[in-house]
């Protein structure tokens, strides 16, 4: 994307899921979280439409909800994306980013993921920014 500046737009969703983090002290035990996820997308200012909008917030919300749908009320360790790596907040944020970017490529190709933030609880957040 080119232009003089860009906008960051965001939408959030939540999901509940359980996981285990082997070799992580108390977190090695089965436990769950009510996750909060924020999808931050980047839109170049040259991509604004006639009304001055880069992307509808509702579309961002649909994308982030779709990106986490498989995780809701699941045991994350059993899911394919986490077979090789424990489902830490960092790994979850990266996986949501990958899923969201793929969905945006289909629905809003001028928009890219700037950052995904994943809170496993209030005060504990991992953020992933694609390179």
C-alpha positions in Angstrom: 0.0 0.0 0.0 1.2 3.5 -0.7 0.1 6.9 0.3 1.0 9.5 2.9 -0.7 7.9 5.8 -2.9 5.0 6.9 -5.7 4.3 9.3 -5.9 1.5 12.0 -9.4 0.2 12.6 -10.4 -2.4 15.2 -13.1 -4.8 16.2 -13.2 -7.2 19.1 -14.8 -10.5 20.0 -14.6 -13.1 22.7 -14.4 -16.8 23.1 -14.1 -19.3 25.9 -11.6 -22.2 25.6 -9.6 -24.6 27.7 -5.9 -25.5 27.3 -2.8 -26.9 28.9 0.7 -25.6 28.7 3.1 -28.4 29.5 6.2 -27.4 31.4 4.6 -24.1 32.5 4.0 -24.6 36.2 0.4 -24.2 37.2 -0.6 -23.8 33.6 0.4 -27.4 32.9 -3.0 -28.3 34.5 -6.1 -28.2 32.4 -7.7 -24.7 32.7 -9.8 -22.3 30.8 -10.0 -18.6 29.9 -12.6 -16.2 28.6 -10.5 -14.8 25.8 -10.8 -11.3 24.4 -9.4 -10.7 20.9 -8.9 -7.4 19.1 -8.2 -7.4 15.3 -6.5 -4.2 14.2 -6.4 -3.6 10.5 -4.5 -1.2 8.3 -6.1 0.8 5.5 -4.0 3.2 3.4 -5.7 6.6 3.2 -5.8 6.3 -0.6 -8.1 3.3 -0.2 -11.0 5.3 1.3 -14.2 5.0 -0.6 -16.5 7.9 -1.6 -18.0 8.1 1.8 -14.5 8.2 3.5 -14.6 4.7 4.7 -11.8 2.2 4.4 -13.7 -0.9 5.7 -16.9 -1.3 7.5 -16.4 -2.1 11.2 -19.0 -4.9 10.8 -16.8 -6.6 8.3 -13.8 -6.4 10.7 -16.0 -7.9 13.4 -17.2 -10.7 11.0 -13.6 -11.5 10.2 -12.4 -11.7 13.8 -15.4 -13.8 14.8 -14.8 -16.2 11.9 -11.1 -16.4 12.8 -11.8 -17.6 16.3 -15.0 -19.6 15.7 -13.2 -23.0 15.9 -11.7 -22.1 19.2 -14.9 -21.2 21.1 -15.7 -23.8 23.7 -12.9 -26.1 22.5 -9.9 -27.8 24.1 -7.3 -25.9 22.2 -4.5 -28.6 22.5 -6.7 -30.9 20.4 -6.9 -28.5 17.4 -4.7 -28.9 14.4 -3.0 -25.5 14.6 -1.7 -26.4 18.1 -0.5 -29.9 17.4 3.1 -28.9 17.1 3.1 -25.9 19.5 1.3 -25.3 22.8 -1.6 -23.0 22.5 0.0 -20.1 24.4 -1.4 -16.6 24.0 1.4 -15.8 21.6 0.7 -18.8 19.4 -3.0 -18.1 19.5 -2.6 -14.5 18.5 -0.4 -15.5 15.5 -2.9 -18.1 14.4 -5.8 -15.7 14.6 -3.7 -13.2 12.5 -3.1 -15.8 9.8 -6.7 -16.7 9.6 -7.9 -13.1 9.6 -5.5 -12.1 6.8 -6.7 -14.9 4.7 -10.3 -13.9 5.2 -9.4 -10.2 4.5 -7.7 -11.2 1.2 -11.0 -12.6 0.1 -13.4 -9.9 1.3 -11.3 -6.7 1.5 -8.0 -7.1 -0.5 -6.9 -3.5 0.2 -6.9 -4.1 3.9 -4.2 -5.9 5.9 -3.8 -7.1 9.5 -1.8 -4.6 11.5 -2.0 -6.4 14.8 -3.9 -9.1 16.7 -4.2 -8.7 20.4 -5.3 -11.7 22.5 -6.1 -11.4 26.3 -6.4 -14.6 28.2 -7.6 -12.6 31.1 -7.7 -9.0 32.2 -4.1 -7.7 32.4 -2.5 -10.5 30.4 -2.2 -9.8 26.7 -0.2 -11.0 23.7 0.0 -9.0 20.6 1.2 -10.3 17.2 2.2 -8.0 14.3 2.9 -9.7 10.9 6.0 -8.7 9.2 
